[in-house]
Amino acid sequence: MVRRNMPQTELSSGLSLERKIALARRKLQEAYDDRGYTDSTVLAASIKLDRLINRYQKKMLEHRVP
């Protein structure tokens, strides 16, 4: 797995980002369950989750083993 070569500080911040992603997923699901998929709150939650996932993927690519 890619993480074994990441410095500990990067690993720790990566785990924090994973927690943020998990929380954002829960909030998105709750908003969808309460309001449906066309509500602006759901869209905003989806955009937030997308941005977190993009940050996570960028971080993983930066630390990928050549």
BAFI-3210 file (N, C-alpha, C; in Angstrom, 3 decimals, decimal comma, padded with zeros to 6 digits):
// residues 66
n [1|2|3|4|5|6|7|8|9|10|11|12|13|14|15|16|17|18|19|20|21|22|23|24|25|26|27|28|29|30|31|32|33|34|35|36|37|38|39|40|41|42|43|44|45|46|47|48|49|50|51|52|53|54|55|56|57|58|59|60|61|62|63|64|65|66]
n.u [000,844|000,409|000,757|002,758|005,179|004,954|005,762|005,302|003,852|002,461|000,910|-000,689|-002,148|-003,421|-005,116|-006,775|-008,012|-009,358|-011,224|-012,684|-013,790|-015,418|-017,256|-018,376|-019,598|-021,581|-023,101|-023,965|-025,556|-027,532|-028,682|-029,651|-031,501|-033,330|-034,126|-034,104|-032,740|-032,555|-032,344|-030,763|-029,117|-028,294|-026,837|-024,759|-023,544|-022,674|-020,811|-018,915|-018,042|-016,963|-014,793|-013,206|-012,592|-011,149|-008,926|-007,847|-007,201|-005,296|-003,308|-002,606|-001,583|000,658|002,336|002,820|004,485|007,168]
n.v [-001,184|002,296|004,096|003,250|004,406|007,039|009,932|010,136|012,430|013,094|010,814|010,945|013,331|012,504|010,532|012,114|013,527|011,424|010,913|013,289|012,976|010,734|011,811|013,850|012,278|011,025|013,266|014,131|011,935|012,041|014,552|014,053|012,010|013,443|015,604|015,003|014,676|017,057|019,333|022,353|022,164|019,526|019,502|021,283|019,798|017,634|018,827|019,652|017,152|016,099|017,846|017,250|014,563|014,914|016,332|014,326|012,327|013,725|014,078|011,396|010,716|012,363|011,127|008,697|005,665|005,624]
n.w [000,000|-000,575|001,548|003,335|002,713|003,280|005,208|008,794|009,629|007,310|007,022|009,294|008,806|006,526|007,516|009,025|007,013|005,838|007,829|007,685|005,162|005,579|007,416|005,840|003,895|005,426|006,177|003,661|002,911|004,899|004,331|001,783|002,349|003,898|002,250|-000,475|-003,836|-005,296|-003,780|-002,625|-000,391|-000,428|-002,793|-002,078|-000,022|-001,510|-003,223|-001,343|-000,384|-002,776|-003,154|-000,911|-001,460|-003,828|-002,816|-001,188|-003,103|-004,612|-002,684|-002,225|-004,755|-004,861|-003,068|-004,083|-004,876|-007,115]
ca.u [000,000|001,163|000,989|003,924|006,314|004,662|006,201|004,240|002,993|001,570|-000,024|-001,650|-003,053|-004,228|-006,182|-007,708|-008,771|-010,272|-012,341|-013,499|-014,537|-016,475|-018,264|-019,055|-020,481|-022,752|-023,923|-024,602|-026,617|-028,615|-029,343|-030,403|-032,651|-034,283|-034,549|-034,106|-031,493|-032,557|-032,243|-029,469|-028,313|-027,703|-025,821|-023,631|-022,877|-022,014|-019,638|-017,929|-017,481|-016,121|-013,541|-012,404|-012,076|-010,103|-007,735|-007,306|-006,579|-004,092|-002,312|-002,135|-000,751|001,917|003,153|002,837|005,801|007,430]
ca.v [000,000|003,524|004,830|002,831|005,255|008,422|010,318|010,023|013,608|012,969|009,742|011,457|014,278|011,713|009,898|013,180|013,789|010,293|011,144|014,367|012,396|009,888|012,707|014,509|011,278|010,868|014,477|014,095|010,931|012,568|015,618|013,402|011,314|014,436|016,629|014,559|014,979|018,347|020,434|023,052|021,650|018,271|019,888|021,843|018,694|016,848|019,591|019,576|015,804|016,006|018,578|016,467|013,386|015,398|016,599|013,033|011,694|014,484|013,750|010,029|010,716|013,016|010,235|007,400|005,086|005,683]
ca.w [000,000|-000,764|002,790|004,113|002,392|003,643|006,549|009,793|009,633|006,165|007,318|010,275|008,169|005,606|008,284|009,374|005,801|005,697|008,764|007,125|004,048|006,153|007,977|004,730|003,287|006,297|006,062|002,354|002,945|005,734|003,593|000,701|002,943|004,398|001,294|-001,874|-004,541|-005,986|-002,823|-002,639|000,723|-000,901|-003,762|-001,342|000,665|-002,543|-003,658|-000,263|-000,413|-003,970|-002,923|000,029|-002,171|-004,736|-001,995|-000,769|-004,257|-004,938|-001,668|-002,473|-005,961|-004,536|-002,260|-004,732|-005,138|-008,578]
c.u [000,879|001,577|002,266|005,144|006,096|005,220|005,016|003,317|002,017|000,515|-001,091|-002,637|-003,931|-005,371|-007,220|-008,595|-009,762|-011,473|-013,271|-014,356|-015,691|-017,600|-019,064|-019,999|-021,743|-023,683|-024,645|-025,767|-027,808|-029,402|-030,189|-031,652|-033,736|-034,903|-034,647|-032,878|-031,459|-032,393|-030,839|-028,552|-027,599|-026,592|-024,577|-022,842|-022,114|-020,742|-018,540|-017,247|-016,560|-014,774|-012,627|-011,798|-010,978|-008,812|-007,050|-006,579|-005,290|-002,971|-001,742|-001,249|000,608|002,874|003,228|004,266|006,020|007,549]
c.v [001,234|004,164|004,438|003,712|006,718|008,725|010,308|011,232|013,566|011,906|010,238|012,416|013,562|011,039|010,929|013,513|012,652|010,447|012,239|013,846|011,553|010,743|013,391|013,539|011,082|012,070|014,531|013,108|011,416|013,656|015,036|012,710|012,295|015,289|016,164|015,080|016,339|019,551|021,047|022,585|020,365|018,572|020,427|020,750|017,826|017,534|019,526|018,208|015,633|016,683|017,831|015,241|013,796|015,699|015,307|012,354|012,401|014,143|012,350|009,952|011,348|012,086|008,815|006,948|005,085|004,292]
c.w [000,000|000,549|003,526|003,860|002,736|005,034|007,523|009,810|008,467|006,416|008,279|009,629|007,153|006,328|008,694|008,171|005,543|006,633|008,253|005,970|004,576|006,725|006,867|004,012|004,108|006,180|004,726|002,353|003,767|005,002|002,463|001,236|003,375|003,290|-000,156|-002,604|-005,223|-005,064|-002,834|-001,506|000,317|-001,906|-003,064|-000,614|-000,326|-003,034|-002,605|-000,256|-001,622|-003,755|-001,953|-000,650|-003,148|-003,986|-001,593|-001,936|-004,659|-003,962|-001,906|-003,707|-005,700|-003,806|-002,825|-004,988|-006,644|-009,174]
res [m|v|r|r|n|m|p|q|t|e|l|s|s|g|l|s|l|e|r|k|i|a|l|a|r|r|k|l|q|e|a|y|d|d|r|g|y|t|d|s|t|v|l|a|a|s|i|k|l|d|r|l|i|n|r|y|q|k|k|m|l|e|h|r|v|p]
***
